[in-house]
Amino acid sequence: MKVERPLVLSILCVVVFLSVPTAAISAALRHAGSPLQLALGLAGSAAALAGFAGVWLMRRWGVWVYAVAVSFNVAILASSGGARWPHFAVPIGIMAVLLFYYGRMA
């Protein structure tokens, strides 16, 4: 069953598709934290992109994958002492939008 993607989700997907790789490359260039934290952060970023690929396809699993990936990334930031309020506020706002459209997803 083909579900039409709302414009808000299309815009959100494009923003995430552009910002997550940019943030991951920026973190890699700065060598923030230990190599293990860097590898886990990059894996979490890849999972977030996979989740948003599901959102782009209007699949509910994409919301869950994104939620797990963001929780994973925030936990890594918190363990390294680098978590600040935007690290929580932005994903919470994104999740609010995703949950609003969750019922329309297949």
C-alpha positions as CSV (number, residue, x, y, z in Angstrom):
1,M,0.0,0.0,0.0
2,K,1.5,3.3,-1.0
3,V,1.1,6.1,1.5
4,E,1.6,9.7,0.5
5,R,4.3,11.5,2.5
6,P,3.3,14.8,4.0
7,L,5.3,17.9,3.0
8,V,6.5,18.4,6.6
9,L,8.0,14.9,6.7
10,S,9.6,15.4,3.3
11,I,11.3,18.6,4.5
12,L,12.3,17.0,7.8
13,C,13.8,14.0,6.0
14,V,15.9,16.3,3.7
15,V,17.1,18.3,6.6
16,V,18.1,15.1,8.5
17,F,19.7,13.5,5.4
18,L,21.9,16.6,5.0
19,S,22.6,17.4,8.7
20,V,23.5,13.9,10.1
21,P,26.4,13.2,7.7
22,T,27.6,16.7,8.2
23,A,27.6,16.3,12.0
24,A,29.3,12.9,11.8
25,I,32.0,14.2,9.5
26,S,32.6,17.2,11.8
27,A,32.9,14.9,14.8
28,A,35.3,12.6,13.0
29,L,37.5,15.6,11.9
30,R,37.6,16.9,15.5
31,H,38.4,13.4,16.9
32,A,36.0,14.1,19.7
33,G,36.4,11.6,22.5
34,S,38.1,8.2,22.3
35,P,38.2,6.2,19.1
36,L,35.6,3.8,20.5
37,Q,33.2,6.7,21.2
38,L,33.8,8.0,17.7
39,A,33.1,4.6,16.1
40,L,29.9,4.2,18.2
41,G,28.8,7.8,17.3
42,L,29.3,7.1,13.6
43,A,27.4,3.8,13.9
44,G,24.6,5.7,15.7
45,S,24.5,8.3,13.0
46,A,24.3,5.6,10.3
47,A,21.4,4.1,12.3
48,A,19.6,7.5,12.4
49,L,20.0,7.8,8.7
50,A,18.5,4.3,8.2
51,G,15.6,5.3,10.5
52,F,14.9,8.3,8.4
53,A,15.1,6.2,5.2
54,G,12.2,4.3,6.7
55,V,10.4,7.6,7.5
56,W,11.0,8.7,3.9
57,L,9.2,5.4,2.8
58,M,6.5,6.2,5.4
59,R,7.2,3.0,7.4
60,R,6.6,2.8,11.1
61,W,9.9,0.9,11.7
62,G,11.7,4.1,10.7
63,V,10.4,6.0,13.7
64,W,11.5,3.2,16.0
65,V,15.0,2.9,14.4
66,Y,15.5,6.6,14.7
67,A,14.3,6.7,18.3
68,V,16.8,3.9,19.3
69,A,19.6,5.5,17.3
70,V,19.1,8.9,19.0
71,S,18.8,7.4,22.4
72,F,22.1,5.6,21.7
73,N,23.8,8.8,20.5
74,V,22.6,10.8,23.5
75,A,23.8,8.0,25.9
76,I,27.3,8.2,24.2
77,L,27.3,12.0,24.6
78,A,26.2,11.8,28.2
79,S,28.8,9.2,29.1
80,S,31.5,11.4,27.6
81,G,30.2,14.5,29.4
82,G,29.4,16.3,26.1
83,A,25.6,16.3,26.2
84,R,24.0,19.7,26.3
85,W,20.3,20.7,26.0
86,P,20.2,20.9,22.2
87,H,21.3,17.2,22.1
88,F,18.0,16.4,23.9
89,A,15.7,19.2,22.6
90,V,16.2,18.7,18.8
91,P,15.6,14.9,18.8
92,I,12.5,15.4,21.1
93,G,11.1,17.9,18.7
94,I,11.8,15.6,15.7
95,M,10.2,12.7,17.6
96,A,7.1,14.8,18.3
97,V,6.7,15.5,14.6
98,L,7.2,11.8,13.7
99,L,4.7,10.6,16.3
100,F,2.2,13.1,15.0
101,Y,2.4,11.4,11.6
102,Y,2.9,7.8,13.0
103,G,-0.7,6.8,12.4
104,R,-0.5,7.6,8.7
105,M,2.5,5.3,8.2
106,A,2.3,1.8,7.0
